Amino acid sequence: MKKLLCLAPILVMSFALAACSSNDNNLSETDRGHSASNSSNRAKEELTEDSISDIRIKLTFNNEEVFVRMYDNPTSRDFLARLPLTITFEDYVGKEKISILQKRLSADNVQSGNQPKKGDFAYYSPWGNLAIFYKDFENATNDLIILGQIESGKESFENIHGDFTVSIEKVD
């Protein structure tokens, strides 16, 4: 009787696993193609998310100019489409300057696995804000999307105290 009680759960699990694997075999060619297409699209998107584009932007504030080389991802392209832009930044946790945008950027299926570092120009999708990191920031969330990297003027943000207004435009 004990053997039969031990054997019953094994049989139930075997049938459940067999049923799950047979469901994969019942997928139509369309479903399989769709799944393969999604995987292929994700792989292409992952390759381009961190690709550096030829596009640069200029941030002008307090008689300073900071140049940012933009990455090629959907969120960066959405941001670039909104330029020129004038916004106010404030300090956040002594590591970054942030500005809440009036309208959120498109952040569908774009996540950063990288921890932000000094000089990153980013977008934090849950709050809808831009972030300029003037210090490294470990343990950041995956909701942070790196839009670009500051090429010159990283140090300009460290000594600014209080709110400041920034004009942002594309550079030819």
C-alpha positions in Angstrom: 0.0 0.0 0.0 2.9 2.4 0.9 4.4 1.7 -2.6 1.1 2.5 -4.3 0.8 5.8 -2.3 4.3 6.8 -3.3 3.7 5.8 -7.0 0.5 7.9 -7.3 2.2 11.4 -7.1 4.9 10.3 -9.6 2.2 9.1 -12.1 0.3 12.4 -11.7 3.4 14.5 -12.3 4.3 12.3 -15.4 0.9 12.9 -16.9 1.0 16.6 -16.2 4.5 17.0 -17.8 3.4 14.9 -20.8 0.3 17.2 -21.3 2.5 20.3 -21.1 4.9 19.1 -23.7 2.2 18.0 -26.0 0.7 21.5 -26.0 3.9 22.8 -27.6 3.5 20.3 -30.4 0.0 21.5 -31.1 1.1 25.1 -31.8 0.2 26.1 -35.3 2.8 27.2 -37.8 1.6 30.7 -37.4 2.0 30.6 -33.6 5.5 29.2 -33.9 6.4 31.8 -36.5 5.0 34.5 -34.2 7.0 33.3 -31.2 10.2 33.1 -33.3 9.5 36.5 -34.8 9.1 38.0 -31.3 12.4 36.5 -30.1 14.1 37.7 -33.3 12.7 41.2 -32.8 13.8 41.3 -29.2 17.3 40.2 -30.1 17.5 43.0 -32.7 16.2 45.6 -30.3 18.7 44.5 -27.6 21.5 44.9 -30.1 20.5 48.5 -31.0 19.4 49.7 -27.5 23.0 50.5 -26.5 24.2 51.5 -30.0 25.6 55.0 -30.1 24.0 57.1 -32.7 25.5 60.0 -34.7 23.1 62.4 -33.0 24.3 64.8 -30.3 22.4 67.2 -28.2 23.5 70.3 -26.4 22.4 71.3 -22.9 22.9 75.0 -22.1 22.6 76.4 -18.6 24.4 78.9 -16.3 26.7 79.9 -19.2 27.8 76.3 -19.7 27.4 73.9 -22.6 27.3 70.2 -22.2 27.3 67.8 -25.2 25.6 64.4 -25.1 26.0 61.6 -27.6 22.6 59.9 -27.9 22.0 56.1 -28.0 19.8 54.6 -30.6 16.7 53.2 -28.8 13.0 54.0 -29.0 13.0 56.2 -25.9 15.9 58.3 -27.2 14.2 58.8 -30.5 10.9 59.9 -28.7 12.9 62.4 -26.7 14.8 63.7 -29.7 11.4 64.3 -31.5 10.4 66.7 -28.7 13.4 69.0 -29.0 14.1 71.9 -28.6 13.1 71.9 -25.0 13.6 74.1 -21.9 13.2 72.4 -18.5 14.2 72.8 -14.9 16.4 70.3 -13.0 16.9 69.7 -9.3 19.3 67.6 -7.3 18.3 64.1 -6.3 20.1 62.0 -3.7 23.4 63.8 -4.3 24.1 61.7 -7.4 21.9 63.0 -10.1 19.9 66.0 -11.4 16.3 65.2 -12.4 13.5 66.9 -14.3 9.9 65.6 -14.5 8.7 65.8 -18.1 5.2 67.2 -18.8 4.5 64.2 -21.1 6.1 60.8 -20.6 8.4 59.3 -23.2 7.7 56.0 -24.9 9.4 53.2 -22.8 7.7 50.1 -24.2 10.0 47.1 -24.1 13.1 49.1 -23.4 15.0 48.4 -20.2 18.5 49.0 -19.2 20.5 46.2 -17.5 23.3 48.6 -16.9 23.9 50.5 -13.7 24.1 54.3 -14.3 27.5 55.8 -14.2 28.8 59.4 -14.0 27.9 61.1 -17.3 24.8 59.1 -18.2 21.8 60.9 -19.5 18.8 58.8 -18.7 15.0 58.4 -18.4 13.3 56.9 -15.4 10.0 55.6 -16.7 8.0 55.1 -13.5 8.3 58.8 -12.6 8.6 60.2 -16.2 11.7 62.1 -15.4 15.1 62.8 -17.1 18.2 62.1 -15.1 21.7 63.4 -15.5 24.1 61.3 -13.4 27.1 63.3 -12.0 28.1 60.3 -9.8 27.9 56.6 -10.2 24.7 55.0 -8.8 24.8 51.3 -7.8 21.7 49.3 -7.3 19.5 51.2 -9.7 16.3 49.8 -11.1 15.8 48.3 -14.5 13.2 51.0 -15.1 16.1 53.4 -15.9 16.7 53.8 -19.6 20.0 55.3 -20.7 19.4 57.8 -23.5 23.0 58.9 -24.0 26.4 59.6 -22.6 27.8 63.1 -21.8 30.9 63.7 -24.0 32.0 66.9 -22.4 31.1 68.9 -19.3 30.3 66.0 -16.8 31.8 68.0 -14.0 29.5 71.0 -14.7 26.6 69.3 -12.7 28.5 68.5 -9.5 28.7 72.1 -8.1 25.2 73.3 -9.0 23.1 73.8 -5.9 19.4 74.4 -6.2 17.1 74.3 -9.2 18.5 75.4 -12.6 17.0 75.8 -16.1 18.4 73.9 -19.1 17.8 74.5 -22.8 18.2 71.3 -24.8 18.6 71.2 -28.6 20.0 68.9 -31.3 23.4 69.7 -32.6 24.2 69.3 -36.3 
